[in-house]
Amino acid sequence: MPRIRSYNPDRILSPLPPPVVEVGDGRLVPWEDGALLHDVKAAAEILTQKLGGGYSEQMIRRRINGGIWIKNQHWYKTGSLYKVSIARVIEWQAKGG
């Protein structure tokens, strides 16, 4: 009969703190999927990091009126809310970006 190891709570790793991305003004923004950004400057910076393109504040402001949901590197219209998903920033960070 195989030996069953006893439960040792000291061996369980503590959960990692929630991952964040530092934006231009020093604020830490969570990058988990569905994170909302209502700050145009932060959104422009996150998008530039995430997609590698030059997403200017002006370009993003033009899209705010209709509301945008950004996910998986595509733009989707969503009504009146402006939302930015930065789910893929983890990939960007993991690659040393």
VENZICOR-V360390 format. One record per backbone hydrogen bond with DSSP energy under -0.5 kcal/mol. CO is the residue of the C=O (numbers start at 0). NH is the residue of the N-H. E is the energy in kcal/mol with one decimal. If there is no record, write none. Layout:
co:CO nh:NH e:E
co:CO nh:NH e:E
This chain:
co:2 nh:4 e:-0.5
co:7 nh:10 e:-1.7
co:8 nh:11 e:-1.0
co:18 nh:30 e:-1.0
co:20 nh:28 e:-3.1
co:22 nh:25 e:-2.6
co:26 nh:22 e:-2.8
co:26 nh:28 e:-0.6
co:28 nh:20 e:-2.6
co:31 nh:34 e:-2.0
co:31 nh:85 e:-0.5
co:37 nh:39 e:-0.6
co:38 nh:42 e:-2.6
co:39 nh:43 e:-2.7
co:40 nh:44 e:-2.1
co:41 nh:45 e:-2.8
co:42 nh:46 e:-2.6
co:43 nh:47 e:-2.0
co:44 nh:48 e:-2.3
co:45 nh:49 e:-3.2
co:46 nh:50 e:-3.1
co:46 nh:52 e:-0.6
co:47 nh:51 e:-1.3
co:52 nh:54 e:-1.2
co:53 nh:55 e:-1.0
co:55 nh:59 e:-2.0
co:56 nh:60 e:-3.0
co:57 nh:61 e:-1.8
co:58 nh:62 e:-0.6
co:59 nh:62 e:-1.1
co:59 nh:63 e:-0.8
co:60 nh:63 e:-0.8
co:60 nh:64 e:-0.6
co:62 nh:66 e:-1.1
co:65 nh:78 e:-0.6
co:66 nh:77 e:-1.1
co:67 nh:69 e:-0.5
co:67 nh:82 e:-2.6
co:68 nh:70 e:-0.6
co:68 nh:75 e:-1.5
co:69 nh:84 e:-1.3
co:70 nh:73 e:-1.3
co:73 nh:70 e:-1.7
co:75 nh:68 e:-3.3
co:77 nh:79 e:-0.5
co:80 nh:82 e:-0.7
co:82 nh:69 e:-0.8
co:83 nh:85 e:-0.6
co:85 nh:88 e:-1.6
co:86 nh:89 e:-0.7
co:87 nh:90 e:-0.6
co:87 nh:91 e:-1.7
co:88 nh:92 e:-3.0
co:89 nh:93 e:-2.8
co:90 nh:94 e:-1.6
co:91 nh:96 e:-2.4
co:92 nh:95 e:-1.9
